[in-house]
Amino acid sequence: MKNDRYYQKCITFGRAAEGLRADFQKQLIELQKEIGFEYVRFHGIFHDDMAVYREENGEPKLWFGYIDKLFDFLLDNGLKPLLELGFVPTELATVPDTVFWWHANGCPPNDYDKWAFMVNGTVKHLVERYGLDEVKTWYFEVWNEPNLGSFWRGTQEQYFKLYEVSVPAIKSVCPYLRVGGPSVSGADFRDGLNYFKEFIRFCERKELPIDFFTAHPYPTYWPLDIDGNEKMGYMGKDKCIEFIDNLKSIVEASPYKNAEIHLTEWNSSPSPRDYIHDTPFEAPFILYNITHNFGKIDSLGYWAFTDIFEENGPGEQPFHGGFGLINADGIKKPSYWAYYFLSMLGDEIIEITDNHIITK
C-alpha cells in the first residue's frame, strides 16, 4: 500500500489574528522545518480583529492589510490556506451573544447580499495578489460546525442559505475554485452525520456543487467540559475509525461520490482544558487512528498545532490541557513527537497492526 501522507495534508490553529504574533510564527516555522504540512485551517478570517469589513453610511467597505500579512507568512512557509469562511463581522451580526473569549459572532448574517459581497471581494483580492493558478489549489470551507448552537445561532435552513449564496460568490471569480462544507462536528456522531445527509440532499435539490466535504470527528460524549473539571467521556479507540467509515459510505452513495473528504478538525476531545492533551496518551491515540485510516480520506487536520490559542482565553499554566502539539512556551508535547515520527515513514507501507507500522 502506498503511504498517501494524508496526515501531513493539513494542520490547524485557533484564529487568524493569532497567526500575526511573533511567538506563534516562530513555532510554525519550526513545525514546518521538522514535520512539514501542506495546508492550514483556522477560524476568524472575517472576525473584527482582522478588520476586513466595515460599513460607511450602510455601504460595505473591505480592507485586506492583515489578511495579506498572514497569508504572505503562511505561503512563505509552505502552507496553503484551507480557508474557513467565518465568523461574521459585528456589523453583520444578527445575535448579540458571542462565542469564545475573543467574542466571535457565531450567527447568520443580517444581510446575505453583504456577506456575498464580502466573500466575493476577498476571493477577488486573493486572486489578484497570489494569482489564479495558486488560489485554484486552495479550499474554501463555508463556516464552522453549523450543527452546534454555540457556533451557529441560527437554523439549519439559514446555514444552507449561507452555503447557497457563498458558492456563486466564490465560483463567479473562477468556476474551478473549490468550495465545500458543511464542517459538522462529530461530538454527537449520529446527529452530525444526519446533518451531513441533509446538507447533501439540499445541495442536490438546488444543484449546488460540493467540491469537498468537511467534518470533525471528536470521539467524546457531550456535554463539552470547557473547564476540565470532569471526565470527557471518551467513546473508545475505534470511534474515529467508525465515524470515518460511515462518512465515507455516505459520500460514496451520494451524487458527490468523487468529492474529496477533509476532516478539518480532530483531537481526542473538543475541550481546550482537557489535561489528556498534555499526556503520553495523546501520542498513541494519534498513531493508532492515523495508521488505521489510510486510503479513506484526503486529510485529517489535528486541532491544533499550538497552545497559542485563546478560545477560553490564554492558558494560565504551561500545561493546561490545551489542544496544541506545542505549548505556548514552545515545549513539544508527546503529540508532537507522534507527528514527527509519522513524517519519517517511508512511501510504501509493508504492514500495519494495532501495535506497529512498517514502511520502506
VOBA-1610 file (N, C-alpha, C; in pm, whole numbers, padded with zeros to 5 digits, always signed):
BEGIN
Met+00085-00120+00000Met+00000+00000+00000Met+00088+00125+00000Lys+00044+00223-00077Lys+00118+00350-00082Lys+00085+00433+00042Asn+00186+00497+00097Asn+00166+00593+00204Asn+00125+00727+00141Asp-00003+00762+00151Asp-00053+00885+00087Asp-00025+01011+00170Arg+00030+00994+00290Arg+00067+01105+00379Arg-00050+01203+00401Tyr-00170+01148+00408Tyr-00286+01233+00433Tyr-00278+01305+00567Tyr-00198+01251+00658Tyr-00183+01310+00791Tyr-00097+01436+00789Gln-00025+01459+00680Gln+00052+01582+00666Gln-00012+01680+00568Lys-00132+01650+00525Lys-00201+01735+00428Lys-00245+01867+00491Cys-00292+01861+00617Cys-00348+01982+00678Cys-00317+01986+00827Ile-00284+02105+00876Ile-00270+02133+01018Ile-00356+02255+01049Thr-00379+02284+01176Thr-00474+02389+01210Thr-00420+02477+01323Phe-00485+02592+01340Phe-00463+02675+01459Phe-00591+02752+01490Gly-00591+02826+01600Gly-00714+02880+01656Gly-00783+02986+01574Arg-00721+03102+01557Arg-00786+03207+01480Arg-00683+03288+01403Ala-00730+03356+01300Ala-00641+03425+01206Ala-00547+03521+01275Ala-00598+03605+01367Ala-00516+03709+01428Ala-00401+03652+01510Glu-00417+03532+01566Glu-00306+03470+01640Glu-00188+03442+01548Gly-00214+03422+01420Gly-00108+03396+01324Gly-00020+03516+01294Leu-00054+03633+01347Leu+00027+03753+01327Leu+00126+03776+01441Arg+00123+03690+01544Arg+00210+03707+01660Arg+00348+03646+01637Ala+00449+03709+01694Ala+00587+03665+01674Ala+00611+03526+01734Asp+00557+03499+01855Asp+00580+03368+01917Asp+00511+03258+01838Phe+00393+03286+01788Phe+00321+03192+01702Phe+00403+03160+01577Gln+00452+03264+01511Gln+00525+03245+01385Gln+00654+03166+01405Lys+00720+03189+01517Lys+00840+03113+01547Lys+00809+02964+01558Gln+00700+02930+01624Gln+00662+02789+01638Gln+00624+02728+01504Leu+00550+02802+01424Leu+00508+02746+01296Leu+00626+02720+01204Ile+00723+02811+01204Ile+00843+02792+01121Ile+00915+02663+01161Glu+00928+02640+01293Glu+00994+02518+01340Glu+00914+02394+01305Leu+00781+02401+01321Leu+00694+02289+01284Leu+00712+02251+01137Gln+00717+02350+01051Gln+00731+02324+00909Gln+00867+02265+00874Lys+00970+02309+00944Lys+01104+02256+00917Lys+01118+02112+00964Glu+01058+02078+01078Glu+01077+01946+01136Glu+00975+01842+01089Ile+00854+01885+01057Ile+00750+01791+01015Ile+00702+01825+00874Gly+00644+01942+00858Gly+00601+01987+00726Gly+00460+01947+00690Phe+00372+02046+00679Phe+00234+02024+00636Phe+00210+02104+00508Glu+00103+02068+00436Glu+00075+02131+00307Glu-00028+02242+00316Tyr-00132+02222+00398Tyr-00240+02320+00413Tyr-00257+02356+00560Val-00324+02471+00582Val-00353+02513+00719Val-00495+02570+00724Arg-00564+02541+00835Arg-00703+02584+00852Arg-00719+02651+00988Phe-00802+02754+00996Phe-00817+02832+01118Phe-00949+02907+01114His-00993+02956+01230His-01115+03037+01241His-01083+03186+01215Gly-01190+03264+01204Gly-01185+03408+01228Gly-01131+03496+01118Ile-01134+03452+00992Ile-01080+03539+00887Ile-01164+03667+00874Phe-01294+03660+00909Phe-01381+03778+00900Phe-01414+03836+01037His-01343+03793+01141His-01364+03850+01273His-01317+03996+01275Asp-01370+04072+01368Asp-01340+04215+01374Asp-01190+04244+01384Asp-01114+04156+01454Asp-00973+04188+01473Asp-00890+04174+01345Met-00948+04119+01237Met-00880+04118+01107Met-00920+04238+01022Ala-01021+04313+01065Ala-01059+04443+01006Ala-01090+04436+00857Val-01143+04323+00812Val-01176+04309+00669Val-01296+04394+00631Tyr-01397+04398+00719Tyr-01527+04455+00681Tyr-01567+04572+00771Arg-01617+04675+00709Arg-01680+04785+00784Arg-01784+04847+00691Glu-01867+04930+00747Glu-01968+04999+00666Glu-01957+05150+00685Glu-01979+05220+00577Glu-01988+05367+00579Glu-02121+05406+00519Asn-02206+05466+00601Asn-02341+05504+00558Asn-02416+05385+00499Gly-02396+05269+00562Gly-02467+05149+00518Gly-02403+05076+00403Glu-02296+05130+00346Glu-02229+05067+00233Glu-02107+04988+00282Pro-02093+04863+00239Pro-01980+04782+00284Pro-01848+04826+00222Lys-01744+04825+00306Lys-01608+04857+00262Lys-01515+04743+00308Leu-01421+04708+00224Leu-01330+04596+00254Leu-01186+04644+00260Trp-01109+04581+00350Trp-00966+04609+00365Trp-00894+04478+00396Phe-00777+04458+00337Phe-00712+04327+00344Phe-00570+04332+00398Gly-00535+04438+00468Gly-00398+04454+00516Gly-00351+04340+00604Tyr-00433+04300+00702Tyr-00392+04192+00793Tyr-00398+04055+00725Ile-00496+04035+00638Ile-00500+03911+00561Ile-00373+03895+00479Asp-00329+04002+00415Asp-00208+03995+00333Asp-00086+03955+00416Lys-00071+04014+00535Lys+00043+03982+00620Lys+00039+03835+00662Leu-00079+03788+00700Leu-00092+03648+00742Leu-00066+03552+00628Phe-00131+03575+00514Phe-00117+03481+00402Phe+00023+03484+00343Asp+00086+03600+00339Asp+00225+03607+00294Asp+00312+03518+00380Phe+00293+03526+00512Phe+00373+03445+00604Phe+00346+03297+00585Leu+00221+03258+00577Leu+00187+03116+00561Leu+00245+03059+00431Leu+00226+03130+00322Leu+00275+03082+00193Leu+00428+03078+00188Asp+00492+03175+00252Asp+00638+03175+00258Asp+00691+03053+00333Asn+00608+02994+00417Asn+00649+02876+00494Asn+00581+02748+00446Gly+00541+02749+00320Gly+00496+02627+00254Gly+00356+02584+00288Leu+00272+02674+00339Leu+00136+02637+00379Leu+00033+02711+00294Lys-00055+02635+00230Lys-00166+02690+00155Lys-00289+02697+00246Pro-00377+02795+00227Pro-00496+02803+00311Pro-00603+02701+00273Leu-00654+02632+00373Leu-00785+02568+00364Leu-00874+02665+00441Leu-00934+02757+00369Leu-00986+02880+00429Leu-01131+02864+00475Glu-01147+02862+00605Glu-01281+02861+00664Glu-01340+03001+00658Leu-01457+03014+00599Leu-01524+03144+00587Leu-01609+03168+00711Gly-01561+03251+00800Gly-01632+03280+00925Gly-01541+03363+01014Phe-01589+03417+01124Phe-01731+03429+01154Phe-01781+03560+01095Val-01898+03611+01133Val-01942+03736+01071Val-01886+03856+01148Pro-01855+03965+01078Pro-01819+04089+01147Pro-01938+04139+01230Thr-01909+04218+01332Thr-02014+04267+01421Thr-02123+04342+01346Glu-02086+04417+01245Glu-02185+04495+01171Glu-02281+04408+01091Leu-02248+04279+01073Leu-02338+04187+01003Leu-02405+04088+01098Ala-02379+04099+01228Ala-02430+04000+01323Ala-02579+04018+01348Thr-02648+03905+01366Thr-02792+03907+01398Thr-02818+03876+01544Val-02717+03828+01617Val-02734+03787+01756Val-02629+03859+01840Pro-02667+03924+01952Pro-02568+03998+02031Pro-02470+03909+02108Asp-02511+03787+02145Asp-02423+03697+02219Asp-02313+03646+02126Thr-02194+03628+02184Thr-02081+03580+02106Thr-02028+03450+02166Val-01934+03390+02096Val-01870+03268+02142Val-01720+03293+02154Phe-01656+03226+02247Phe-01513+03236+02273Phe-01478+03363+02351Trp-01361+03357+02410Trp-01303+03470+02483Trp-01283+03589+02390Trp-01260+03561+02263Trp-01234+03670+02168Trp-01361+03717+02095His-01478+03674+02144His-01608+03729+02102His-01636+03714+01952Ala-01638+03589+01908Ala-01675+03561+01769Ala-01826+03567+01754Asn-01872+03622+01644Asn-02014+03630+01613Asn-02056+03504+01538Gly-02096+03403+01613Gly-02137+03276+01554Gly-02284+03277+01522Cys-02322+03353+01420Cys-02464+03369+01388Cys-02478+03399+01239Pro-02598+03382+01185Pro-02620+03418+01044Pro-02600+03567+01021Pro-02564+03606+00901Pro-02551+03749+00871Pro-02688+03814+00862Asn-02692+03943+00893Asn-02819+04017+00882Asn-02852+04055+00739Asp-02755+04036+00649Asp-02776+04067+00508Asp-02691+03970+00426Tyr-02755+03875+00362Tyr-02681+03773+00285Tyr-02612+03834+00163Asp-02668+03942+00109Asp-02604+04008-00005Asp-02471+04071+00037Lys-02469+04130+00157Lys-02344+04189+00205Lys-02242+04081+00239Trp-02289+03970+00294Trp-02199+03855+00316Trp-02137+03811+00183Ala-02220+03796+00080Ala-02170+03754-00051Ala-02071+03856-00108Phe-02100+03984-00088Phe-02009+04090-00133Phe-01873+04075-00064Met-01875+04051+00066Met-01750+04035+00142Met-01671+03913+00095Val-01739+03801+00077Val-01672+03678+00032Val-01616+03697-00108Asn-01698+03750-00197Asn-01654+03771-00335Asn-01537+03866-00343Gly-01544+03977-00269Gly-01435+04074-00270Gly-01307+04017-00213Thr-01317+03933-00111Thr-01199+03871-00052Thr-01135+03776-00151Val-01215+03694-00217Val-01161+03597-00313Val-01097+03670-00431Lys-01162+03774-00480Lys-01104+03853-00589Lys-00968+03908-00549His-00960+03962-00428His-00834+04017-00381His-00726+03910-00373Leu-00760+03793-00323Leu-00662+03685-00311Leu-00611+03642-00448Val-00699+03637-00545Val-00658+03602-00681Val-00567+03709-00739Glu-00601+03835-00716Glu-00517+03944-00766Glu-00379+03943-00703Arg-00373+03909-00575Arg-00245+03914-00504Arg-00157+03790-00528Tyr-00221+03672-00530Tyr-00143+03548-00535Tyr-00153+03473-00667Gly-00243+03517-00756Gly-00255+03455-00887Gly-00358+03344-00888Leu-00430+03333-00999Leu-00536+03234-01008Leu-00483+03091-00999Asp-00369+03063-01062Asp-00315+02928-01057Asp-00289+02884-00913Glu-00242+02975-00830Glu-00217+02943-00689Glu-00348+02923-00613Val-00441+03017-00627Val-00564+03011-00549Val-00651+02893-00589Lys-00638+02846-00712Lys-00713+02726-00753Lys-00670+02602-00676Thr-00553+02606-00613Thr-00508+02492-00532Thr-00558+02499-00388Trp-00625+02609-00351Trp-00675+02626-00215Trp-00814+02566-00201Tyr-00865+02569-00078Tyr-01000+02522-00047Tyr-01074+02633+00028Phe-01204+02648-00002Phe-01288+02746+00066Phe-01401+02672+00137Glu-01395+02669+00271Glu-01489+02596+00354Glu-01590+02694+00414Val-01718+02668+00393Val-01822+02760+00438Val-01859+02730+00583Trp-01809+02813+00673Trp-01841+02817+00816Trp-01776+02704+00894Asn-01803+02705+01026Asn-01750+02607+01120Asn-01862+02552+01207Glu-01884+02422+01201Glu-01975+02348+01289Glu-02113+02413+01303Pro-02185+02428+01191Pro-02318+02489+01199Pro-02421+02400+01268Asn-02386+02274+01294Asn-02479+02187+01367Asn-02473+02208+01518Leu-02381+02294+01564Leu-02369+02324+01707Leu-02418+02465+01736Gly-02504+02479+01836Gly-02566+02608+01864Gly-02469+02717+01905Ser-02355+02680+01962Ser-02260+02783+02003Ser-02192+02850+01884Phe-02178+02777+01773Phe-02109+02831+01655Phe-02204+02875+01545Trp-02331+02837+01555Trp-02430+02881+01456Trp-02562+02903+01528Arg-02587+03028+01564Arg-02709+03061+01637Arg-02818+03097+01538Gly-02844+02996+01456Gly-02947+03008+01353Gly-03000+02870+01322Thr-03081+02860+01220Thr-03142+02733+01183Thr-03056+02661+01080Gln-03091+02534+01060Gln-03026+02457+00954Gln-03051+02522+00818Glu-03174+02568+00797Glu-03209+02631+00669Glu-03126+02757+00645Gln-03098+02832+00753Gln-03017+02953+00737Gln-02872+02919+00699Tyr-02820+02809+00755Tyr-02685+02768+00713Tyr-02686+02725+00567Phe-02786+02649+00528Phe-02793+02605+00389Phe-02800+02726+00295Lys-02872+02829+00336Lys-02878+02951+00255Lys-02740+03017+00249Leu-02668+03017+00361Leu-02533+03074+00360Leu-02445+03002+00259Tyr-02454+02871+00256Tyr-02377+02794+00157Tyr-02423+02830+00015Glu-02554+02840-00001Glu-02610+02868-00133Glu-02563+03002-00189Val-02551+03105-00104Val-02506+03235-00154Val-02353+03243-00161Ser-02283+03160-00082Ser-02137+03163-00083Ser-02079+03098-00209Val-02144+02994-00258Val-02093+02923-00375Val-02078+03017-00495Pro-02183+03088-00538Pro-02163+03178-00654Pro-02070+03296-00623Ala-02064+03339-00497Ala-01972+03447-00461Ala-01828+03407-00489Ile-01799+03278-00472Ile-01664+03227-00498Ile-01648+03184-00643Lys-01743+03105-00692Lys-01732+03049-00827Lys-01741+03153-00937Ser-01802+03269-00907Ser-01809+03374-01009Ser-01671+03433-01038Val-01580+03420-00943Val-01441+03463-00966Val-01372+03365-01059Cys-01394+03236-01033Cys-01343+03131-01121Cys-01420+03003-01088Pro-01480+02938-01187Pro-01559+02817-01159Pro-01477+02701-01107Tyr-01344+02709-01120Tyr-01258+02599-01075Tyr-01209+02615-00931Leu-01249+02724-00866Leu-01218+02738-00724Leu-01301+02638-00644Arg-01242+02579-00540Arg-01305+02469-00468Arg-01379+02517-00344Val-01507+02481-00337Val-01594+02521-00226Val-01652+02395-00161Gly-01660+02395-00027Gly-01714+02278+00040Gly-01766+02307+00179Gly-01813+02203+00245Gly-01868+02206+00379Gly-01920+02067+00412Pro-02006+02050+00511Pro-02065+02153+00597Pro-01992+02170+00730Ser-01877+02108+00746Ser-01795+02127+00866Ser-01868+02089+00994Val-01943+01979+00990Val-02019+01938+01108Val-01927+01875+01212Ser-01964+01894+01338Ser-01890+01831+01447Ser-01944+01692+01472Gly-01852+01599+01499Gly-01892+01462+01529Gly-01893+01431+01676Ala-01897+01533+01762Ala-01902+01504+01905Ala-02025+01420+01937Asp-02138+01450+01871Asp-02251+01359+01870Asp-02253+01297+01731Phe-02197+01177+01716Phe-02173+01120+01585Phe-02301+01106+01504Arg-02407+01060+01567Arg-02531+01035+01494Arg-02588+01164+01439Asp-02603+01267+01525Asp-02661+01392+01479Asp-02573+01460+01375Gly-02442+01452+01392Gly-02352+01512+01294Gly-02368+01450+01157Leu-02380+01319+01151Leu-02395+01250+01023Leu-02532+01276+00961Asn-02636+01289+01043Asn-02768+01321+00990Asn-02770+01460+00927Tyr-02703+01555+00992Tyr-02691+01691+00938Tyr-02618+01685+00803Phe-02517+01604+00799Phe-02436+01585+00678Phe-02525+01536+00562Lys-02611+01438+00590Lys-02700+01385+00487Lys-02798+01491+00439Glu-02852+01571+00531Glu-02945+01677+00493Glu-02877+01781+00405Phe-02753+01810+00435Phe-02676+01905+00353Phe-02662+01853+00210Ile-02632+01726+00196Ile-02619+01667+00062Ile-02750+01676-00013Arg-02861+01643+00053Arg-02991+01648-00013Arg-03026+01789-00057Phe-02994+01888+00027Phe-03021+02027-00009Phe-02942+02067-00133Cys-02812+02037-00133Cys-02728+02076-00246Cys-02768+02005-00375Glu-02810+01880-00363Glu-02858+01807-00481Glu-02984+01873-00536Arg-03075+01908-00446Arg-03201+01970-00490Arg-03178+02105-00556Lys-03084+02181-00502Lys-03054+02315-00554Lys-02949+02313-00666Glu-02899+02194-00696Glu-02795+02177-00799Glu-02672+02260-00767Leu-02631+02256-00639Leu-02512+02327-00593Leu-02392+02233-00592Pro-02276+02280-00631Pro-02157+02195-00625Pro-02109+02175-00482Ile-02051+02060-00457Ile-01974+02033-00334Ile-01842+01974-00382Asp-01738+02055-00383Asp-01608+02008-00432Asp-01537+01923-00329Phe-01568+01946-00202Phe-01510+01866-00094Phe-01602+01872+00027Phe-01600+01765+00105Phe-01677+01757+00228Phe-01585+01778+00348Thr-01641+01837+00454Thr-01564+01854+00577Thr-01647+01812+00698Ala-01579+01759+00799Ala-01642+01717+00924Ala-01535+01707+01031His-01581+01694+01159His-01489+01694+01274His-01519+01575+01365Pro-01440+01469+01359Pro-01467+01350+01440Pro-01402+01355+01579Tyr-01469+01415+01674Tyr-01422+01414+01813Tyr-01486+01294+01886Pro-01408+01199+01936Pro-01465+01075+01992Pro-01502+01087+02140Thr-01581+01189+02175Thr-01621+01209+02314Thr-01769+01241+02321Tyr-01828+01218+02437Tyr-01968+01247+02461Tyr-01985+01393+02501Trp-02101+01453+02467Trp-02140+01580+02523Trp-02193+01556+02664Pro-02201+01658+02752Pro-02170+01798+02723Pro-02020+01827+02723Leu-01985+01929+02651Leu-01846+01971+02645Leu-01803+02028+02779Asp-01697+01971+02833Asp-01644+02015+02963Asp-01537+02120+02939Ile-01578+02246+02926Ile-01484+02350+02886Ile-01385+02387+02996Asp-01415+02349+03121Asp-01328+02387+03231Asp-01236+02275+03278Gly-01247+02157+03220Gly-01159+02047+03256Gly-01181+01992+03395Asn-01301+02002+03446Asn-01329+01958+03583Asn-01374+01813+03592Glu-01424+01757+03482Glu-01475+01622+03484Glu-01423+01545+03363Lys-01444+01412+03365Lys-01400+01331+03252Lys-01479+01367+03127Met-01410+01360+03012Met-01475+01396+02887Met-01565+01286+02833Gly-01554+01163+02882Gly-01638+01056+02830Gly-01588+01005+02696Tyr-01466+00956+02694Tyr-01404+00904+02572Tyr-01483+00784+02521Met-01518+00784+02394Met-01603+00681+02338Met-01531+00549+02309Gly-01399+00553+02300Gly-01327+00430+02269Gly-01236+00446+02149Lys-01140+00357+02138Lys-01030+00375+02043Lys-01072+00362+01897Asp-01186+00299+01869Asp-01227+00278+01730Asp-01336+00374+01683Lys-01376+00470+01766Lys-01487+00555+01729Lys-01455+00651+01613Cys-01333+00702+01607Cys-01297+00787+01493Cys-01296+00706+01364Ile-01247+00584+01373Ile-01246+00495+01256Ile-01389+00469+01209Glu-01477+00442+01304Glu-01619+00418+01272Glu-01681+00540+01206Phe-01653+00658+01261Phe-01707+00782+01204Phe-01658+00801+01061Ile-01530+00781+01038Ile-01474+00798+00904Ile-01534+00699+00805Asp-01549+00574+00848Asp-01609+00473+00760Asp-01753+00509+00725Asn-01830+00555+00824Asn-01969+00594+00798Asn-01977+00715+00706Leu-01890+00813+00731Leu-01888+00933+00648Leu-01853+00899+00504Lys-01753+00816+00486Lys-01711+00776+00351Lys-01824+00702+00279Ser-01896+00619+00350Ser-02009+00547+00290Ser-02118+00642+00243Ile-02145+00745+00322Ile-02246+00845+00284Ile-02203+00917+00156Val-02077+00957+00150Val-02027+01029+00032Val-02032+00939-00091Glu-01988+00816-00077Glu-01984+00725-00192Glu-02123+00691-00245Ala-02225+00701-00160Ala-02362+00673-00203Ala-02434+00797-00253Ser-02366+00911-00254Ser-02427+01038-00291Ser-02395+01076-00435Pro-02462+01178-00488Pro-02426+01229-00621Pro-02288+01294-00625Tyr-02227+01313-00508Tyr-02097+01378-00499Tyr-01988+01278-00460Lys-01998+01157-00512Lys-01910+01049-00469Lys-01763+01072-00503Asn-01736+01163-00596Asn-01597+01192-00633Asn-01539+01310-00556Ala-01617+01370-00467Ala-01567+01483-00388Ala-01463+01437-00287Glu-01368+01523-00258Glu-01268+01494-00155Glu-01332+01501-00016Ile-01269+01435+00080Ile-01314+01438+00219Ile-01201+01490+00306His-01223+01604+00370His-01123+01664+00458His-01183+01678+00599Leu-01122+01612+00695Leu-01164+01626+00833Leu-01082+01740+00893Thr-01144+01858+00897Thr-01070+01983+00920Thr-01049+02015+01067Glu-01098+01931+01156Glu-01060+01934+01297Glu-01065+01790+01349Trp-00976+01761+01444Trp-00973+01628+01502Trp-00881+01630+01623Asn-00927+01567+01732Asn-00845+01553+01851Asn-00913+01448+01939Ser-00851+01414+02050Ser-00911+01316+02140Ser-01033+01372+02212Ser-01045+01504+02221Ser-01165+01568+02275Ser-01171+01711+02223Pro-01290+01774+02230Pro-01304+01911+02181Pro-01289+02017+02290Ser-01225+01984+02401Ser-01209+02080+02510Ser-01067+02136+02514Pro-01052+02268+02519Pro-00919+02328+02530Pro-00866+02330+02673Arg-00935+02259+02763Arg-00889+02245+02901Arg-00900+02099+02945Asp-00859+02010+02856Asp-00860+01866+02883Asp-00716+01819+02901Tyr-00678+01786+03025Tyr-00538+01756+03057Tyr-00484+01634+02983Ile-00574+01550+02929Ile-00530+01436+02849Ile-00443+01483+02731His-00473+01601+02677His-00399+01652+02562His-00250+01668+02590Asp-00214+01683+02716Asp-00074+01706+02753Asp+00000+01577+02790Thr-00070+01463+02789Thr-00014+01340+02842Thr+00039+01248+02732Pro+00115+01144+02771Pro+00160+01045+02673Pro+00047+00972+02600Phe-00074+00968+02657Phe-00187+00903+02589Phe-00208+00958+02450Glu-00186+01089+02434Glu-00221+01154+02308Glu-00139+01101+02190Ala-00015+01060+02215Ala+00069+01011+02106Ala+00016+00881+02047Pro-00008+00774+02127Pro-00065+00654+02066Pro-00206+00674+02013Phe-00283+00766+02072Phe-00414+00798+02015Phe-00398+00846+01871Ile-00305+00937+01847Ile-00279+00989+01712Ile-00230+00878+01621Leu-00131+00802+01667Leu-00070+00700+01582Leu-00170+00591+01545Tyr-00250+00546+01641Tyr-00346+00441+01615Tyr-00448+00485+01510Asn-00505+00603+01529Asn-00608+00649+01437Asn-00553+00677+01298Ile-00438+00736+01288Ile-00382+00767+01157Ile-00343+00640+01083Thr-00281+00545+01151Thr-00237+00424+01081Thr-00353+00332+01043His-00473+00355+01098His-00588+00272+01065His-00686+00340+00968Asn-00644+00450+00908Asn-00734+00520+00815Asn-00669+00556+00682Phe-00562+00487+00647Phe-00500+00513+00517Phe-00599+00481+00404Gly-00596+00565+00300Gly-00675+00539+00180Gly-00823+00571+00191Lys-00866+00630+00302Lys-01009+00658+00321Lys-01046+00804+00297Ile-00961+00895+00341Ile-00991+01038+00337Ile-00871+01114+00283Asp-00892+01243+00255Asp-00786+01323+00193Asp-00704+01401+00294Ser-00759+01428+00411Ser-00680+01493+00516Ser-00747+01472+00650Leu-00665+01482+00756Leu-00713+01471+00894Leu-00637+01578+00972Gly-00702+01694+00991Gly-00633+01811+01046Gly-00638+01815+01197Tyr-00524+01787+01262Tyr-00517+01789+01408Tyr-00547+01929+01460Trp-00637+01937+01557Trp-00677+02065+01617Trp-00615+02074+01756Ala-00512+02154+01773Ala-00447+02247+01682Ala-00295+02231+01704Phe-00213+02301+01627Phe-00070+02274+01639Phe-00007+02344+01760Thr-00071+02449+01815Thr-00009+02525+01923Thr-00109+02563+02031Asp-00057+02577+02154Asp-00138+02628+02265Asp-00144+02780+02267Ile-00086+02846+02170Ile-00114+02989+02149Ile-00252+02992+02084Phe-00352+02988+02169Phe-00489+02952+02130Phe-00581+03007+02239Glu-00680+03086+02200Glu-00748+03166+02301Glu-00901+03153+02300Glu-00954+03038+02265Glu-01100+03022+02270Glu-01152+03042+02412Asn-01079+02992+02511Asn-01116+03012+02651Asn-01025+03113+02719Gly-00959+03194+02640Gly-00858+03285+02693Gly-00723+03217+02698Pro-00618+03291+02724Pro-00485+03230+02734Pro-00480+03128+02847Gly-00408+03017+02827Gly-00388+02920+02933Gly-00302+02980+03044Glu-00345+02966+03167Glu-00274+03030+03278Glu-00157+02946+03328Gln-00150+02820+03290Gln-00040+02732+03329Gln+00031+02682+03204Pro+00160+02647+03216Pro+00231+02596+03099Pro+00161+02476+03036Phe+00106+02387+03121Phe+00029+02273+03072Phe-00110+02281+03134His-00207+02319+03053His-00344+02345+03099His-00447+02263+03023Gly-00402+02161+02950Gly-00494+02080+02872Gly-00527+02137+02736Gly-00443+02226+02687Gly-00465+02286+02555Gly-00450+02186+02442Phe-00505+02223+02327Phe-00505+02133+02212Phe-00366+02108+02152Gly-00274+02200+02173Gly-00155+02209+02090Gly-00061+02090+02093Leu+00007+02070+01980Leu+00124+01982+01974Leu+00240+02045+02051Ile+00236+02177+02061Ile+00340+02256+02127Ile+00272+02347+02228Asn+00328+02361+02348Asn+00263+02452+02443Asn+00300+02597+02410Ala+00241+02690+02481Ala+00258+02832+02448Ala+00402+02880+02463Asp+00482+02808+02543Asp+00622+02845+02563Asp+00716+02772+02467Gly+00661+02694+02375Gly+00744+02626+02277Gly+00788+02485+02315Ile+00735+02430+02425Ile+00771+02294+02466Ile+00686+02195+02387Lys+00752+02097+02327Lys+00683+01999+02243Lys+00626+01886+02328Lys+00498+01858+02308Lys+00429+01756+02385Lys+00446+01618+02319Pro+00402+01510+02385Pro+00405+01378+02323Pro+00335+01375+02187Ser+00228+01450+02173Ser+00155+01453+02045Ser+00243+01503+01931Tyr+00332+01598+01961Tyr+00423+01650+01858Tyr+00510+01537+01803Trp+00561+01456+01895Trp+00654+01351+01853Trp+00583+01241+01775Ala+00453+01223+01798Ala+00377+01130+01714Ala+00382+01176+01568Tyr+00357+01305+01546Tyr+00362+01356+01408Tyr+00504+01358+01353Tyr+00600+01382+01438Tyr+00739+01380+01394Tyr+00776+01242+01341Phe+00740+01137+01415Phe+00770+01001+01370Phe+00691+00967+01243Leu+00564+01010+01235Leu+00485+00984+01115Leu+00549+01049+00992Ser+00607+01166+01011Ser+00669+01235+00898Ser+00790+01162+00845Met+00846+01069+00924Met+00966+00995+00883Met+00933+00859+00820Leu+00804+00825+00811Leu+00767+00699+00749Leu+00803+00699+00600Gly+00829+00579+00549Gly+00859+00564+00408Gly+00735+00571+00322Asp+00754+00567+00190Asp+00644+00586+00096Asp+00563+00458+00072Glu+00617+00344+00110Glu+00546+00218+00090Glu+00518+00152+00225Ile+00391+00119+00248Ile+00351+00055+00373Ile+00359-00096+00357Ile+00435-00160+00444Ile+00453-00305+00438Ile+00351-00376+00527Glu+00330-00323+00649Glu+00240-00390+00742Glu+00192-00292+00847Ile+00064-00308+00886Ile+00005-00230+00995Ile-00069-00325+01089Thr-00042-00314+01217Thr-00122-00382+01318Thr-00161-00280+01424Asp-00228-00325+01530Asp-00262-00234+01639Asp-00138-00184+01712Asn-00025-00248+01693Asn+00096-00217+01771Asn+00210-00160+01690His+00205-00171+01559His+00318-00119+01482His+00278-00088+01338Ile+00363-00010+01273Ile+00355+00013+01129Ile+00495-00004+01073Ile+00507-00074+00961Ile+00635-00096+00893Ile+00625-00035+00755Thr+00722+00050+00721Thr+00724+00110+00586Thr+00865+00099+00530Lys+00877+00124+00402Lys+01010+00140+00341Lys+01005+00252+00239
//
